[in-house]
Amino acid sequence: MVVSMRPFPADQVPAIFDLCANFPQAHGTPVYWGDPAGIGIADLDSPDYGDALEVKPDEVPVFWACGVTPQAAIDTAHPSLCITHAPGHMLVTDVRSSDPPQPEICMVNLKTGNT
């Protein structure tokens, strides 16, 4: 999974999580915060995509799932045909943004094994 990161004071993480939970069909809640090594990131100063951000001593890095993930998966899979997006336009699928997420594909069920 490709992630995007923004640094925040540690005491703000619960409020950020709660605020982002209101937008599950956008980026949703952070997927991780704290030591980047915990999700396999060796060096915040050398991101695979975008520019590095400074994390001040009173801040923690907070990570969200990123829209670049599909491109990374497509690049790895090398399909014979792929319809994707242009800058500013998201991945094209047959799922309407107005349709609520289906429980069987929600992250909570993936983590717990429930279907």
N, CA, C and O atoms as CSV, one atom per row, in Angstrom:
chain,resi,resn,atom,element,x,y,z
A,1,MET,N,N,0.853,-1.172,0.000
A,1,MET,CA,C,0.000,0.000,0.000
A,1,MET,C,C,0.898,1.234,0.000
A,1,MET,O,O,1.874,1.304,0.747
A,2,VAL,N,N,0.562,2.193,-0.834
A,2,VAL,CA,C,1.232,3.483,-0.825
A,2,VAL,C,C,0.491,4.355,0.183
A,2,VAL,O,O,-0.739,4.354,0.225
A,3,VAL,N,N,1.233,5.089,0.987
A,3,VAL,CA,C,0.613,5.961,1.986
A,3,VAL,C,C,1.064,7.396,1.776
A,3,VAL,O,O,2.142,7.657,1.240
A,4,SER,N,N,0.216,8.320,2.209
A,4,SER,CA,C,0.620,9.715,2.285
A,4,SER,C,C,0.780,10.046,3.763
A,4,SER,O,O,0.148,9.424,4.617
A,5,MET,N,N,1.632,11.033,4.064
A,5,MET,CA,C,1.949,11.333,5.458
A,5,MET,C,C,1.851,12.827,5.706
A,5,MET,O,O,2.237,13.648,4.873
A,6,ARG,N,N,1.323,13.152,6.878
A,6,ARG,CA,C,1.342,14.519,7.382
A,6,ARG,C,C,1.720,14.439,8.859
A,6,ARG,O,O,1.201,13.590,9.583
A,7,PRO,N,N,2.615,15.309,9.310
A,7,PRO,CA,C,2.968,15.314,10.731
A,7,PRO,C,C,1.968,16.144,11.550
A,7,PRO,O,O,1.510,17.199,11.112
A,8,PHE,N,N,1.647,15.650,12.730
A,8,PHE,CA,C,0.748,16.351,13.648
A,8,PHE,C,C,1.243,16.154,15.072
A,8,PHE,O,O,1.913,15.163,15.360
A,9,PRO,N,N,0.921,17.088,15.973
A,9,PRO,CA,C,1.206,16.847,17.383
A,9,PRO,C,C,0.483,15.574,17.846
A,9,PRO,O,O,-0.677,15.355,17.497
A,10,ALA,N,N,1.159,14.754,18.615
A,10,ALA,CA,C,0.613,13.459,19.029
A,10,ALA,C,C,-0.735,13.581,19.718
A,10,ALA,O,O,-1.601,12.725,19.541
A,11,ASP,N,N,-0.922,14.637,20.502
A,11,ASP,CA,C,-2.190,14.764,21.230
A,11,ASP,C,C,-3.365,15.093,20.317
A,11,ASP,O,O,-4.512,15.027,20.760
A,12,GLN,N,N,-3.118,15.447,19.053
A,12,GLN,CA,C,-4.198,15.735,18.110
A,12,GLN,C,C,-4.640,14.502,17.317
A,12,GLN,O,O,-5.669,14.545,16.642
A,13,VAL,N,N,-3.883,13.409,17.389
A,13,VAL,CA,C,-4.195,12.228,16.579
A,13,VAL,C,C,-5.602,11.694,16.841
A,13,VAL,O,O,-6.299,11.388,15.873
A,14,PRO,N,N,-6.064,11.562,18.081
A,14,PRO,CA,C,-7.438,11.063,18.268
A,14,PRO,C,C,-8.491,11.937,17.583
A,14,PRO,O,O,-9.428,11.413,16.982
A,15,ALA,N,N,-8.349,13.253,17.665
A,15,ALA,CA,C,-9.315,14.151,17.024
A,15,ALA,C,C,-9.222,14.044,15.500
A,15,ALA,O,O,-10.243,14.084,14.814
A,16,ILE,N,N,-8.016,13.909,14.972
A,16,ILE,CA,C,-7.824,13.752,13.530
A,16,ILE,C,C,-8.477,12.455,13.067
A,16,ILE,O,O,-9.159,12.430,12.042
A,17,PHE,N,N,-8.269,11.378,13.821
A,17,PHE,CA,C,-8.871,10.089,13.490
A,17,PHE,C,C,-10.392,10.214,13.460
A,17,PHE,O,O,-11.036,9.775,12.507
A,18,ASP,N,N,-10.962,10.812,14.499
A,18,ASP,CA,C,-12.423,10.968,14.575
A,18,ASP,C,C,-12.959,11.831,13.440
A,18,ASP,O,O,-13.993,11.509,12.854
A,19,LEU,N,N,-12.276,12.914,13.125
A,19,LEU,CA,C,-12.709,13.781,12.036
A,19,LEU,C,C,-12.683,13.024,10.703
A,19,LEU,O,O,-13.643,13.084,9.935
A,20,CYS,N,N,-11.596,12.323,10.434
A,20,CYS,CA,C,-11.447,11.606,9.161
A,20,CYS,C,C,-12.419,10.438,9.032
A,20,CYS,O,O,-12.749,10.028,7.919
A,21,ALA,N,N,-12.877,9.904,10.151
A,21,ALA,CA,C,-13.842,8.798,10.115
A,21,ALA,C,C,-15.150,9.230,9.459
A,21,ALA,O,O,-15.925,8.384,9.010
A,22,ASN,N,N,-15.401,10.521,9.400
A,22,ASN,CA,C,-16.606,11.037,8.750
A,22,ASN,C,C,-16.527,10.985,7.229
A,22,ASN,O,O,-17.513,11.275,6.552
A,23,PHE,N,N,-15.378,10.623,6.687
A,23,PHE,CA,C,-15.169,10.639,5.244
A,23,PHE,C,C,-14.611,9.306,4.737
A,23,PHE,O,O,-13.525,9.272,4.160
A,24,PRO,N,N,-15.351,8.203,4.950
A,24,PRO,CA,C,-14.824,6.885,4.573
A,24,PRO,C,C,-14.660,6.684,3.073
A,24,PRO,O,O,-13.856,5.850,2.655
A,25,GLN,N,N,-15.401,7.426,2.253
A,25,GLN,CA,C,-15.248,7.245,0.813
A,25,GLN,C,C,-14.224,8.207,0.226
A,25,GLN,O,O,-14.018,8.225,-0.988
A,26,ALA,N,N,-13.584,8.999,1.064
A,26,ALA,CA,C,-12.431,9.796,0.633
A,26,ALA,C,C,-11.202,9.048,1.137
A,26,ALA,O,O,-11.048,7.866,0.829
A,27,HIS,N,N,-10.345,9.676,1.881
A,27,HIS,CA,C,-9.175,8.967,2.401
A,27,HIS,C,C,-9.483,8.229,3.698
A,27,HIS,O,O,-8.736,7.333,4.092
A,28,GLY,N,N,-10.569,8.595,4.362
A,28,GLY,CA,C,-10.939,7.909,5.597
A,28,GLY,C,C,-9.955,8.181,6.720
A,28,GLY,O,O,-9.240,9.183,6.721
A,29,THR,N,N,-9.937,7.272,7.666
A,29,THR,CA,C,-9.080,7.432,8.844
A,29,THR,C,C,-7.621,7.115,8.511
A,29,THR,O,O,-7.332,6.413,7.542
A,30,PRO,N,N,-6.717,7.636,9.320
A,30,PRO,CA,C,-5.322,7.230,9.143
A,30,PRO,C,C,-5.198,5.708,9.316
A,30,PRO,O,O,-5.912,5.098,10.111
A,31,VAL,N,N,-4.281,5.121,8.556
A,31,VAL,CA,C,-4.051,3.683,8.667
A,31,VAL,C,C,-2.965,3.368,9.687
A,31,VAL,O,O,-2.829,2.230,10.136
A,32,TYR,N,N,-2.181,4.409,10.053
A,32,TYR,CA,C,-1.070,4.198,10.979
A,32,TYR,C,C,-0.540,5.552,11.420
A,32,TYR,O,O,-0.641,6.534,10.684
A,33,TRP,N,N,0.024,5.604,12.623
A,33,TRP,CA,C,0.767,6.783,13.068
A,33,TRP,C,C,1.853,6.310,14.009
A,33,TRP,O,O,1.720,5.291,14.687
A,34,GLY,N,N,2.925,7.072,14.034
A,34,GLY,CA,C,4.057,6.716,14.876
A,34,GLY,C,C,5.285,6.376,14.050
A,34,GLY,O,O,5.491,6.916,12.963
A,35,ASP,N,N,6.096,5.473,14.581
A,35,ASP,CA,C,7.372,5.103,13.963
A,35,ASP,C,C,7.157,4.548,12.558
A,35,ASP,O,O,6.529,3.500,12.408
A,36,PRO,N,N,7.659,5.221,11.533
A,36,PRO,CA,C,7.462,4.762,10.152
A,36,PRO,C,C,7.989,3.348,9.892
A,36,PRO,O,O,7.489,2.656,9.006
A,37,ALA,N,N,8.977,2.926,10.644
A,37,ALA,CA,C,9.523,1.572,10.466
A,37,ALA,C,C,8.459,0.510,10.708
A,37,ALA,O,O,8.561,-0.600,10.185
A,38,GLY,N,N,7.437,0.840,11.499
A,38,GLY,CA,C,6.358,-0.099,11.782
A,38,GLY,C,C,5.557,-0.495,10.563
A,38,GLY,O,O,4.884,-1.526,10.571
A,39,ILE,N,N,5.619,0.318,9.500
A,39,ILE,CA,C,4.932,-0.027,8.244
A,39,ILE,C,C,5.926,-0.140,7.089
A,39,ILE,O,O,5.560,-0.039,5.918
A,40,GLY,N,N,7.192,-0.351,7.449
A,40,GLY,CA,C,8.195,-0.622,6.420
A,40,GLY,C,C,8.819,0.596,5.767
A,40,GLY,O,O,9.452,0.471,4.719
A,41,ILE,N,N,8.658,1.756,6.350
A,41,ILE,CA,C,9.273,2.963,5.798
A,41,ILE,C,C,10.593,3.201,6.520
A,41,ILE,O,O,10.622,3.482,7.718
A,42,ALA,N,N,11.680,3.085,5.770
A,42,ALA,CA,C,13.010,3.193,6.371
A,42,ALA,C,C,13.461,4.640,6.548
A,42,ALA,O,O,14.190,4.946,7.492
A,43,ASP,N,N,13.033,5.542,5.643
A,43,ASP,CA,C,13.561,6.898,5.674
A,43,ASP,C,C,12.500,7.891,5.194
A,43,ASP,O,O,12.189,7.940,4.003
A,44,LEU,N,N,11.950,8.676,6.109
A,44,LEU,CA,C,10.942,9.677,5.738
A,44,LEU,C,C,11.517,10.773,4.844
A,44,LEU,O,O,10.768,11.468,4.157
A,45,ASP,N,N,12.820,10.930,4.850
A,45,ASP,CA,C,13.450,11.962,4.033
A,45,ASP,C,C,13.603,11.547,2.576
A,45,ASP,O,O,14.020,12.354,1.746
A,46,SER,N,N,13.270,10.294,2.253
A,46,SER,CA,C,13.384,9.800,0.875
A,46,SER,C,C,12.091,9.105,0.440
A,46,SER,O,O,12.086,7.890,0.243
A,47,PRO,N,N,10.998,9.853,0.288
A,47,PRO,CA,C,9.731,9.210,-0.097
A,47,PRO,C,C,9.775,8.691,-1.536
A,47,PRO,O,O,10.470,9.249,-2.386
A,48,ASP,N,N,9.032,7.626,-1.797
A,48,ASP,CA,C,8.935,7.074,-3.152
A,48,ASP,C,C,8.178,8.013,-4.081
A,48,ASP,O,O,8.434,8.035,-5.285
A,49,TYR,N,N,7.245,8.789,-3.530
A,49,TYR,CA,C,6.431,9.726,-4.296
A,49,TYR,C,C,6.376,11.049,-3.551
A,49,TYR,O,O,6.342,11.054,-2.320
A,50,GLY,N,N,6.366,12.155,-4.249
A,50,GLY,CA,C,6.204,13.459,-3.624
A,50,GLY,C,C,7.443,13.931,-2.897
A,50,GLY,O,O,8.536,13.386,-3.053
A,51,ASP,N,N,7.236,14.966,-2.093
A,51,ASP,CA,C,8.334,15.609,-1.379
A,51,ASP,C,C,8.337,15.199,0.088
A,51,ASP,O,O,7.292,14.906,0.670
A,52,ALA,N,N,9.518,15.185,0.667
A,52,ALA,CA,C,9.660,14.882,2.094
A,52,ALA,C,C,9.098,16.042,2.914
A,52,ALA,O,O,9.193,17.201,2.511
A,53,LEU,N,N,8.519,15.719,4.057
A,53,LEU,CA,C,8.008,16.722,4.991
A,53,LEU,C,C,8.781,16.633,6.293
A,53,LEU,O,O,9.151,15.545,6.734
A,54,GLU,N,N,9.019,17.770,6.899
A,54,GLU,CA,C,9.708,17.795,8.186
A,54,GLU,C,C,8.750,17.353,9.293
A,54,GLU,O,O,7.608,17.809,9.352
A,55,VAL,N,N,9.223,16.464,10.166
A,55,VAL,CA,C,8.470,16.068,11.352
A,55,VAL,C,C,9.194,16.686,12.543
A,55,VAL,O,O,10.315,16.296,12.871
A,56,LYS,N,N,8.548,17.645,13.181
A,56,LYS,CA,C,9.159,18.351,14.309
A,56,LYS,C,C,9.183,17.450,15.538
A,56,LYS,O,O,8.441,16.471,15.605
A,57,PRO,N,N,10.037,17.778,16.517
A,57,PRO,CA,C,10.170,16.919,17.709
A,57,PRO,C,C,8.864,16.655,18.468
A,57,PRO,O,O,8.715,15.599,19.084
A,58,ASP,N,N,7.919,17.600,18.432
A,58,ASP,CA,C,6.657,17.409,19.153
A,58,ASP,C,C,5.569,16.787,18.282
A,58,ASP,O,O,4.403,16.751,18.674
A,59,GLU,N,N,5.949,16.295,17.097
A,59,GLU,CA,C,4.975,15.731,16.156
A,59,GLU,C,C,5.227,14.248,15.911
A,59,GLU,O,O,6.318,13.733,16.158
A,60,VAL,N,N,4.184,13.573,15.415
A,60,VAL,CA,C,4.299,12.185,14.963
A,60,VAL,C,C,3.836,12.137,13.514
A,60,VAL,O,O,2.942,12.890,13.127
A,61,PRO,N,N,4.430,11.264,12.708
A,61,PRO,CA,C,3.930,11.105,11.355
A,61,PRO,C,C,2.619,10.326,11.370
A,61,PRO,O,O,2.497,9.306,12.048
A,62,VAL,N,N,1.645,10.820,10.617
A,62,VAL,CA,C,0.325,10.188,10.511
A,62,VAL,C,C,0.144,9.803,9.042
A,62,VAL,O,O,0.353,10.623,8.148
A,63,PHE,N,N,-0.249,8.540,8.800
A,63,PHE,CA,C,-0.298,7.997,7.446
A,63,PHE,C,C,-1.714,7.623,7.031
A,63,PHE,O,O,-2.470,7.036,7.805
A,64,TRP,N,N,-2.061,7.974,5.794
A,64,TRP,CA,C,-3.343,7.608,5.180
A,64,TRP,C,C,-3.083,6.761,3.951
A,64,TRP,O,O,-2.041,6.894,3.309
A,65,ALA,N,N,-4.022,5.892,3.619
A,65,ALA,CA,C,-3.954,5.179,2.348
A,65,ALA,C,C,-3.972,6.217,1.237
A,65,ALA,O,O,-4.667,7.228,1.335
A,66,CYS,N,N,-3.213,5.968,0.190
A,66,CYS,CA,C,-3.028,6.961,-0.866
A,66,CYS,C,C,-3.568,6.465,-2.202
A,66,CYS,O,O,-3.507,5.275,-2.513
A,67,GLY,N,N,-4.094,7.396,-2.976
A,67,GLY,CA,C,-4.632,7.076,-4.290
A,67,GLY,C,C,-3.602,6.591,-5.293
A,67,GLY,O,O,-3.969,6.144,-6.379
A,68,VAL,N,N,-2.319,6.666,-4.957
A,68,VAL,CA,C,-1.271,6.160,-5.845
A,68,VAL,C,C,-1.186,4.627,-5.758
A,68,VAL,O,O,-0.581,3.997,-6.625
A,69,THR,N,N,-1.778,4.030,-4.733
A,69,THR,CA,C,-1.727,2.575,-4.570
A,69,THR,C,C,-2.178,1.826,-5.822
A,69,THR,O,O,-1.494,0.885,-6.224
A,70,PRO,N,N,-3.296,2.194,-6.462
A,70,PRO,CA,C,-3.684,1.464,-7.681
A,70,PRO,C,C,-2.631,1.534,-8.784
A,70,PRO,O,O,-2.384,0.545,-9.475
A,71,GLN,N,N,-2.007,2.708,-8.947
A,71,GLN,CA,C,-0.975,2.811,-9.975
A,71,GLN,C,C,0.216,1.919,-9.661
A,71,GLN,O,O,0.786,1.303,-10.561
A,72,ALA,N,N,0.594,1.846,-8.395
A,72,ALA,CA,C,1.706,0.977,-8.008
A,72,ALA,C,C,1.354,-0.490,-8.267
A,72,ALA,O,O,2.193,-1.260,-8.734
A,73,ALA,N,N,0.111,-0.870,-7.962
A,73,ALA,CA,C,-0.322,-2.251,-8.207
A,73,ALA,C,C,-0.366,-2.550,-9.703
A,73,ALA,O,O,0.054,-3.623,-10.138
A,74,ILE,N,N,-0.866,-1.613,-10.480
A,74,ILE,CA,C,-0.931,-1.796,-11.936
A,74,ILE,C,C,0.468,-1.904,-12.519
A,74,ILE,O,O,0.723,-2.746,-13.380
A,75,ASP,N,N,1.370,-1.058,-12.055
A,75,ASP,CA,C,2.753,-1.084,-12.540
A,75,ASP,C,C,3.416,-2.423,-12.236
A,75,ASP,O,O,4.218,-2.916,-13.030
A,76,THR,N,N,3.088,-3.006,-11.100
A,76,THR,CA,C,3.654,-4.305,-10.719
A,76,THR,C,C,3.009,-5.447,-11.497
A,76,THR,O,O,3.690,-6.393,-11.892
A,77,ALA,N,N,1.692,-5.362,-11.720
A,77,ALA,CA,C,0.953,-6.452,-12.370
A,77,ALA,C,C,1.152,-6.514,-13.880
A,77,ALA,O,O,1.030,-7.588,-14.469
A,78,HIS,N,N,1.451,-5.402,-14.510
A,78,HIS,CA,C,1.637,-5.337,-15.969
A,78,HIS,C,C,0.462,-5.946,-16.747
A,78,HIS,O,O,0.668,-6.841,-17.566
A,79,PRO,N,N,-0.772,-5.471,-16.500
A,79,PRO,CA,C,-1.907,-6.030,-17.251
A,79,PRO,C,C,-1.812,-5.641,-18.734
A,79,PRO,O,O,-1.176,-4.647,-19.085
A,80,SER,N,N,-2.449,-6.436,-19.590
A,80,SER,CA,C,-2.420,-6.127,-21.023
A,80,SER,C,C,-3.288,-4.910,-21.343
A,80,SER,O,O,-3.075,-4.250,-22.360
A,81,LEU,N,N,-4.263,-4.610,-20.484
A,81,LEU,CA,C,-5.109,-3.436,-20.661
A,81,LEU,C,C,-5.462,-2.879,-19.295
A,81,LEU,O,O,-5.772,-3.626,-18.366
A,82,CYS,N,N,-5.413,-1.572,-19.182
A,82,CYS,CA,C,-5.809,-0.934,-17.929
A,82,CYS,C,C,-6.343,0.449,-18.238
A,82,CYS,O,O,-5.714,1.222,-18.961
A,83,ILE,N,N,-7.512,0.758,-17.685
A,83,ILE,CA,C,-8.087,2.094,-17.803
A,83,ILE,C,C,-7.928,2.739,-16.437
A,83,ILE,O,O,-8.475,2.250,-15.449
A,84,THR,N,N,-7.193,3.818,-16.378
A,84,THR,CA,C,-6.932,4.476,-15.104
A,84,THR,C,C,-7.273,5.955,-15.214
A,84,THR,O,O,-8.161,6.315,-15.986
A,85,HIS,N,N,-6.618,6.795,-14.490
A,85,HIS,CA,C,-7.009,8.200,-14.450
A,85,HIS,C,C,-5.889,9.127,-14.892
A,85,HIS,O,O,-4.731,8.732,-15.028
A,86,ALA,N,N,-6.277,10.359,-15.108
A,86,ALA,CA,C,-5.339,11.432,-15.389
A,86,ALA,C,C,-5.204,12.272,-14.119
A,86,ALA,O,O,-6.050,12.167,-13.231
A,87,PRO,N,N,-4.181,13.088,-14.011
A,87,PRO,CA,C,-4.043,13.930,-12.803
A,87,PRO,C,C,-5.335,14.696,-12.509
A,87,PRO,O,O,-5.919,15.328,-13.389
A,88,GLY,N,N,-5.755,14.621,-11.263
A,88,GLY,CA,C,-6.976,15.293,-10.846
A,88,GLY,C,C,-8.237,14.480,-11.031
A,88,GLY,O,O,-9.319,14.936,-10.663
A,89,HIS,N,N,-8.128,13.289,-11.588
A,89,HIS,CA,C,-9.274,12.412,-11.816
A,89,HIS,C,C,-8.937,11.027,-11.286
A,89,HIS,O,O,-7.901,10.464,-11.638
A,90,MET,N,N,-9.792,10.478,-10.451
A,90,MET,CA,C,-9.493,9.219,-9.769
A,90,MET,C,C,-9.649,8.003,-10.671
A,90,MET,O,O,-10.117,8.106,-11.805
A,91,LEU,N,N,-9.252,6.859,-10.147
A,91,LEU,CA,C,-9.324,5.588,-10.856
A,91,LEU,C,C,-10.751,5.313,-11.326
A,91,LEU,O,O,-11.695,5.508,-10.561
A,92,VAL,N,N,-10.921,4.875,-12.542
A,92,VAL,CA,C,-12.235,4.586,-13.113
A,92,VAL,C,C,-12.631,3.157,-12.757
A,92,VAL,O,O,-11.877,2.222,-13.029
A,93,THR,N,N,-13.807,2.976,-12.152
A,93,THR,CA,C,-14.320,1.646,-11.820
A,93,THR,C,C,-15.810,1.608,-12.139
A,93,THR,O,O,-16.380,2.592,-12.612
A,94,ASP,N,N,-16.434,0.461,-11.874
A,94,ASP,CA,C,-17.881,0.352,-12.042
A,94,ASP,C,C,-18.614,0.588,-10.722
A,94,ASP,O,O,-19.812,0.320,-10.630
A,95,VAL,N,N,-17.922,1.079,-9.711
A,95,VAL,CA,C,-18.521,1.366,-8.410
A,95,VAL,C,C,-18.793,2.865,-8.332
A,95,VAL,O,O,-17.887,3.681,-8.504
A,96,ARG,N,N,-20.042,3.214,-8.071
A,96,ARG,CA,C,-20.410,4.626,-7.976
A,96,ARG,C,C,-19.990,5.175,-6.605
A,96,ARG,O,O,-20.100,4.482,-5.594
A,97,SER,N,N,-19.519,6.400,-6.583
A,97,SER,CA,C,-19.120,7.013,-5.312
A,97,SER,C,C,-20.320,7.222,-4.389
A,97,SER,O,O,-20.146,7.366,-3.179
A,98,SER,N,N,-21.532,7.240,-4.941
A,98,SER,CA,C,-22.733,7.401,-4.118
A,98,SER,C,C,-23.165,6.093,-3.447
A,98,SER,O,O,-23.997,6.113,-2.540
A,99,ASP,N,N,-22.603,4.948,-3.889
A,99,ASP,CA,C,-22.937,3.663,-3.283
A,99,ASP,C,C,-22.119,3.467,-2.014
A,99,ASP,O,O,-20.907,3.683,-2.022
A,100,PRO,N,N,-22.766,3.061,-0.917
A,100,PRO,CA,C,-22.000,2.829,0.309
A,100,PRO,C,C,-21.064,1.633,0.131
A,100,PRO,O,O,-21.341,0.733,-0.662
A,101,PRO,N,N,-19.958,1.631,0.872
A,101,PRO,CA,C,-19.047,0.489,0.779
A,101,PRO,C,C,-19.749,-0.803,1.179
A,101,PRO,O,O,-20.602,-0.800,2.067
A,102,GLN,N,N,-19.396,-1.894,0.534
A,102,GLN,CA,C,-19.989,-3.189,0.851
A,102,GLN,C,C,-19.254,-3.793,2.054
A,102,GLN,O,O,-18.024,-3.795,2.082
A,103,PRO,N,N,-19.995,-4.307,3.049
A,103,PRO,CA,C,-19.360,-4.833,4.264
A,103,PRO,C,C,-18.296,-5.887,3.990
A,103,PRO,O,O,-17.293,-5.949,4.700
A,104,GLU,N,N,-18.501,-6.708,2.979
A,104,GLU,CA,C,-17.542,-7.788,2.765
A,104,GLU,C,C,-16.183,-7.297,2.273
A,104,GLU,O,O,-15.214,-8.056,2.286
A,105,ILE,N,N,-16.098,-6.041,1.840
A,105,ILE,CA,C,-14.809,-5.537,1.396
A,105,ILE,C,C,-14.279,-4.418,2.291
A,105,ILE,O,O,-13.295,-3.769,1.935
A,106,CYS,N,N,-14.900,-4.178,3.430
A,106,CYS,CA,C,-14.435,-3.144,4.341
A,106,CYS,C,C,-13.152,-3.589,5.039
A,106,CYS,O,O,-12.974,-4.775,5.318
A,107,MET,N,N,-12.275,-2.656,5.315
A,107,MET,CA,C,-10.991,-2.935,5.947
A,107,MET,C,C,-11.147,-3.648,7.283
A,107,MET,O,O,-10.347,-4.526,7.605
A,108,VAL,N,N,-12.170,-3.287,8.072
A,108,VAL,CA,C,-12.364,-3.932,9.372
A,108,VAL,C,C,-12.510,-5.436,9.183
A,108,VAL,O,O,-11.924,-6.213,9.936
A,109,ASN,N,N,-13.283,-5.853,8.187
A,109,ASN,CA,C,-13.470,-7.283,7.938
A,109,ASN,C,C,-12.198,-7.928,7.422
A,109,ASN,O,O,-11.939,-9.093,7.721
A,110,LEU,N,N,-11.403,-7.205,6.658
A,110,LEU,CA,C,-10.142,-7.771,6.182
A,110,LEU,C,C,-9.195,-8.030,7.351
A,110,LEU,O,O,-8.493,-9.041,7.381
A,111,LYS,N,N,-9.183,-7.102,8.319
A,111,LYS,CA,C,-8.300,-7.251,9.471
A,111,LYS,C,C,-8.746,-8.371,10.406
A,111,LYS,O,O,-7.914,-9.077,10.975
A,112,THR,N,N,-10.084,-8.537,10.569
A,112,THR,CA,C,-10.596,-9.503,11.519
A,112,THR,C,C,-10.902,-10.859,10.902
A,112,THR,O,O,-11.058,-11.851,11.614
A,113,GLY,N,N,-10.987,-10.897,9.577
A,113,GLY,CA,C,-11.317,-12.147,8.905
A,113,GLY,C,C,-12.805,-12.380,8.781
A,113,GLY,O,O,-13.218,-13.419,8.265
A,114,ASN,N,N,-13.646,-11.423,9.249
A,114,ASN,CA,C,-15.096,-11.560,9.118
A,114,ASN,C,C,-15.530,-11.275,7.694
A,114,ASN,O,O,-14.937,-10.429,7.025
A,115,THR,N,N,-16.546,-11.962,7.226
A,115,THR,CA,C,-17.100,-11.668,5.894
A,115,THR,C,C,-18.603,-11.664,5.974
A,115,THR,O,O,-19.274,-11.438,4.967
